[in-house]
Amino acid sequence: MTARLEPPALRSNLVPDSTRIREHYLKSLPRDADGRSRLWSAPDGRVVGRFMACNLSSVFQPVVLLGTGETFGHEAFVRSFDDAGSDLSPWNLFSHAASDESLVELDRLCRTLHVLNYFGHGGPADSLFLNVHGRLMLAVGDDHGSAFGRVLASLHIPRRAIVIESPPAMADDLSMLAYVMLNYRYNGYRTAVNLPDTDMLDALFDHLRPDFVKLDGNHDDTARGLPDAADRCARFGARLIVTRIDSAALAQRAHAAGAPYGQGHALGRPANLTPVSA
């Protein structure tokens, strides 16, 4: 699959500037679904992909500095829709990937779409947070992120620009989580871990020192334990992101507790970042 996402034009050294290389690739994509290409450009400039009977594209939610409101990065989410343009549930999308092989294919397609839609038009130079499905983390035995790394290299995007984010369910097995996330870090990516509550922080840091820790701001335990959580994350070199911030009051409480970063609808909803004129 990866080879099909790396056109020959990107493997040449004819265009030295990385932004021009990505723009050159985007211009080479078909302008509609021709049935032959897995990727094409929609009229609004987005890159769209195809998996089984679903069309896929990207939206991005900002991760912001709570003290200033400045955008630090974005988390990517897949949006799926049918040929008539009606939205489809992402849960239904991933349910189509019954085998590990089809899940790997779908996950890599989603990540490639996100990278192209985020960096493709000379857009944000911020950190891009990419979720990896838990089944994929278990399906890939080792060398996590190496195939995706070849896609990034073909687009001249450094791996350090990508933050690989684990799903909350992976926190049930911290030994496996540490193995997988250390593998990603060895391959040059930064890492973020979603935890269900603050009580797991000590156990997490016994196994792993991620770059970021995400805690649900709407969880009662998180709200009570935020000051201590912010302190522990800082001591272990992890940056705390409070998620699901749905009000200005919650953003203020998180900031007052010492959390440096926030994410949620009160700070910015997931949106298409591709310029319409692209």
C-alpha positions as CSV (number, residue, x, y, z in Angstrom):
1,M,0.0,0.0,0.0
2,T,2.7,2.4,1.0
3,A,4.3,2.2,-2.5
4,R,1.1,3.3,-4.1
5,L,1.0,6.4,-2.0
6,E,4.6,7.5,-3.0
7,P,4.4,8.7,-6.7
8,P,7.7,8.6,-8.6
9,A,7.7,12.4,-8.8
10,L,8.3,12.6,-5.1
11,R,11.3,10.3,-5.2
12,S,13.2,12.6,-7.5
13,N,15.5,15.4,-6.4
14,L,14.3,17.8,-9.1
15,V,12.4,20.1,-6.7
16,P,14.5,21.0,-3.6
17,D,12.0,23.0,-1.7
18,S,9.8,20.8,0.5
19,T,6.6,22.9,0.1
20,R,7.0,22.9,-3.6
21,I,7.4,19.1,-3.6
22,R,4.2,18.6,-1.7
23,E,2.3,21.1,-3.9
24,H,3.7,19.3,-7.0
25,Y,2.3,16.0,-5.7
26,L,-1.1,17.5,-4.9
27,K,-1.3,18.9,-8.4
28,S,-0.5,15.4,-9.8
29,L,-3.6,13.9,-8.1
30,P,-6.8,13.3,-10.1
31,R,-9.5,16.0,-9.7
32,D,-12.2,13.4,-9.1
33,A,-12.6,9.7,-8.2
34,D,-11.5,8.0,-11.4
35,G,-11.7,4.4,-9.9
36,R,-8.0,3.9,-10.4
37,S,-6.4,6.2,-7.8
38,R,-6.8,5.7,-4.0
39,L,-6.4,9.5,-3.6
40,W,-7.8,12.5,-5.4
41,S,-8.3,16.3,-4.9
42,A,-11.9,17.5,-4.2
43,P,-13.1,20.9,-5.6
44,D,-12.6,22.5,-2.2
45,G,-8.9,21.6,-2.2
46,R,-9.1,18.7,0.3
47,V,-7.4,15.4,-0.5
48,V,-9.9,12.6,-0.4
49,G,-9.3,8.8,-0.2
50,R,-11.3,5.7,-0.9
51,F,-11.6,2.7,1.4
52,M,-14.1,0.0,0.3
53,A,-17.4,2.0,-0.3
54,C,-16.4,5.0,1.8
55,N,-14.8,8.3,0.9
56,L,-12.4,9.7,3.5
57,S,-11.0,13.1,4.3
58,S,-9.7,15.1,7.3
59,V,-10.6,17.7,9.9
60,F,-8.3,19.1,12.5
61,Q,-8.9,20.3,16.1
62,P,-6.5,22.8,17.6
63,V,-4.4,22.1,20.7
64,V,-3.8,25.5,22.3
65,L,-1.6,27.1,25.0
66,L,-4.1,27.8,27.8
67,G,-2.3,31.0,28.9
68,T,-2.3,32.7,25.6
69,G,-4.8,30.9,23.3
70,E,-2.0,30.4,20.8
71,T,-2.3,27.3,18.7
72,F,0.4,24.7,19.4
73,G,-0.8,21.9,17.1
74,H,-3.8,20.0,15.8
75,E,-5.3,16.6,16.3
76,A,-6.5,15.0,13.1
77,F,-9.8,13.2,12.8
78,V,-11.1,11.2,9.8
79,R,-14.4,12.1,8.2
80,S,-16.1,9.5,6.0
81,F,-19.0,10.1,3.6
82,D,-20.7,8.3,0.8
83,D,-20.7,9.2,-2.9
84,A,-23.7,11.5,-2.4
85,G,-21.7,13.5,0.2
86,S,-23.7,12.2,3.3
87,D,-21.7,11.8,6.4
88,L,-21.0,8.3,7.7
89,S,-20.0,7.2,11.2
90,P,-16.2,6.6,11.6
91,W,-17.2,3.6,13.8
92,N,-18.8,2.1,10.8
93,L,-15.7,2.8,8.8
94,F,-13.4,1.0,11.1
95,S,-15.9,-1.9,11.4
96,H,-15.3,-2.6,7.7
97,A,-11.6,-3.4,8.5
98,A,-12.3,-6.9,9.7
99,S,-8.8,-8.3,9.3
100,D,-5.5,-6.9,10.7
101,E,-4.3,-6.4,7.1
102,S,-7.3,-4.3,6.1
103,L,-6.9,-2.3,9.3
104,V,-3.3,-1.6,8.6
105,E,-4.3,-0.4,5.1
106,L,-7.1,1.8,6.4
107,D,-4.9,3.3,9.2
108,R,-2.1,4.2,6.8
109,L,-4.5,5.7,4.3
110,C,-6.0,7.9,7.0
111,R,-2.6,9.0,8.2
112,T,-1.5,9.8,4.7
113,L,-4.6,11.8,4.1
114,H,-4.1,13.8,7.3
115,V,-0.5,14.6,6.4
116,L,-1.4,15.8,2.9
117,N,-4.4,17.9,4.1
118,Y,-2.4,19.4,6.9
119,F,1.0,20.1,5.4
120,G,0.2,19.8,1.7
121,H,-0.5,23.5,0.8
122,G,2.2,25.1,2.9
123,G,-0.2,25.1,5.9
124,P,0.5,25.0,9.6
125,A,4.0,24.2,10.7
126,D,2.6,23.0,14.0
127,S,2.7,19.6,15.6
128,L,0.2,17.1,14.0
129,F,-1.3,14.6,16.5
130,L,-2.3,11.4,14.8
131,N,-4.3,8.7,16.5
132,V,-3.3,5.1,15.9
133,H,-5.9,2.4,16.3
134,G,-5.2,0.0,19.2
135,R,-5.6,-3.1,17.0
136,L,-3.0,-1.7,14.7
137,M,-0.5,-1.2,17.5
138,L,-0.9,-4.8,18.4
139,A,-1.0,-6.1,14.8
140,V,2.4,-4.5,13.9
141,G,5.0,-6.7,15.7
142,D,7.8,-4.2,15.7
143,D,9.4,-1.3,13.8
144,H,6.2,0.8,14.3
145,G,6.0,3.8,12.0
146,S,8.6,2.7,9.5
147,A,6.3,2.4,6.6
148,F,4.6,5.7,7.4
149,G,8.0,7.2,7.8
150,R,8.7,6.5,4.1
151,V,5.6,8.4,3.2
152,L,6.8,11.4,5.3
153,A,10.3,11.2,3.8
154,S,8.8,11.3,0.2
155,L,6.9,14.5,1.2
156,H,10.0,16.0,3.0
157,I,8.1,16.1,6.4
158,P,10.3,15.4,9.5
159,R,9.0,12.6,11.7
160,R,9.4,15.0,14.7
161,A,6.5,17.0,13.3
162,I,4.2,14.0,14.0
163,V,2.9,13.1,17.5
164,I,1.7,9.5,17.6
165,E,-1.3,9.3,20.0
166,S,-2.4,6.1,21.8
167,P,-6.1,5.3,22.4
168,P,-7.3,5.3,26.1
169,A,-7.9,1.5,25.9
170,M,-4.1,0.9,25.5
171,A,-3.6,2.2,29.1
172,D,-5.0,-1.1,30.3
173,D,-1.7,-2.8,29.4
174,L,1.1,-0.3,30.2
175,S,3.8,-2.8,29.4
176,M,2.5,-3.3,25.9
177,L,1.8,0.5,25.6
178,A,5.4,1.2,26.6
179,Y,6.8,-1.3,24.1
180,V,4.8,0.2,21.2
181,M,5.4,3.9,22.1
182,L,9.1,3.4,22.7
183,N,9.2,1.8,19.2
184,Y,7.6,4.9,17.7
185,R,10.1,7.2,19.6
186,Y,13.0,5.1,18.4
187,N,11.8,5.7,14.9
188,G,11.8,9.5,15.4
189,Y,8.2,10.3,16.3
190,R,7.0,12.1,19.4
191,T,4.3,10.4,21.5
192,A,1.2,11.2,23.4
193,V,-0.7,8.9,25.8
194,N,-4.4,9.2,26.7
195,L,-5.1,8.2,30.3
196,P,-8.6,7.6,31.7
197,D,-7.7,9.2,35.0
198,T,-5.0,10.9,37.0
199,D,-4.5,7.9,39.3
200,M,-2.6,6.1,36.5
201,L,0.1,8.7,36.1
202,D,2.6,7.1,38.5
203,A,2.2,3.7,36.9
204,L,2.6,5.3,33.4
205,F,5.8,7.1,34.3
206,D,7.2,3.8,35.7
207,H,6.9,2.3,32.3
208,L,7.2,5.2,29.9
209,R,8.1,8.9,29.6
210,P,5.9,10.2,26.7
211,D,6.2,13.7,25.3
212,F,2.5,14.5,26.1
213,V,-0.1,13.1,28.5
214,K,-3.8,13.7,27.7
215,L,-6.4,13.7,30.4
216,D,-10.2,14.2,30.0
217,G,-11.2,17.5,31.5
218,N,-14.8,16.4,31.9
219,H,-13.8,13.4,34.1
220,D,-14.5,14.1,37.8
221,D,-11.1,12.6,38.9
222,T,-9.3,14.8,36.4
223,A,-10.9,17.9,37.7
224,R,-10.0,17.1,41.3
225,G,-6.5,16.0,40.5
226,L,-5.4,18.5,37.9
227,P,-2.9,20.5,40.1
228,D,-1.1,17.3,41.2
229,A,-1.2,15.9,37.7
230,A,0.3,19.0,36.1
231,D,3.1,18.9,38.7
232,R,3.9,15.2,38.1
233,C,3.8,15.6,34.4
234,A,6.2,18.5,34.6
235,R,8.6,16.6,36.9
236,F,8.8,13.7,34.4
237,G,9.2,15.9,31.3
238,A,5.7,15.3,29.8
239,R,3.5,18.1,28.7
240,L,-0.1,17.9,30.0
241,I,-3.0,18.4,27.6
242,V,-6.5,18.7,29.1
243,T,-9.0,17.5,26.6
244,R,-12.8,17.9,26.1
245,I,-12.7,21.5,27.3
246,D,-16.3,22.5,26.5
247,S,-16.5,25.8,28.4
248,A,-14.4,28.9,29.1
249,A,-14.7,28.2,32.8
250,L,-13.2,24.8,32.4
251,A,-10.3,26.2,30.4
252,Q,-9.7,28.8,33.1
253,R,-9.7,26.1,35.8
254,A,-7.3,23.9,33.8
255,H,-4.9,26.9,33.3
256,A,-5.1,27.9,37.0
257,A,-4.3,24.3,38.0
258,G,-1.0,24.5,36.0
259,A,-2.0,22.6,32.8
260,P,-0.1,24.2,29.9
261,Y,-2.3,22.9,27.0
262,G,-5.9,22.4,26.3
263,Q,-8.2,21.0,23.6
264,G,-11.9,21.0,23.2
265,H,-14.9,22.6,21.5
266,A,-14.6,25.7,23.6
267,L,-11.1,26.2,22.2
268,G,-11.8,25.2,18.6
269,R,-13.9,22.7,16.8
270,P,-12.6,20.2,14.3
271,A,-12.5,21.9,10.9
272,N,-11.1,21.6,7.4
273,L,-7.9,23.7,7.2
274,T,-7.3,23.4,3.4
275,P,-7.5,26.8,1.6
276,V,-10.5,26.9,-0.7
277,S,-8.3,28.4,-3.4
278,A,-5.8,25.4,-3.2
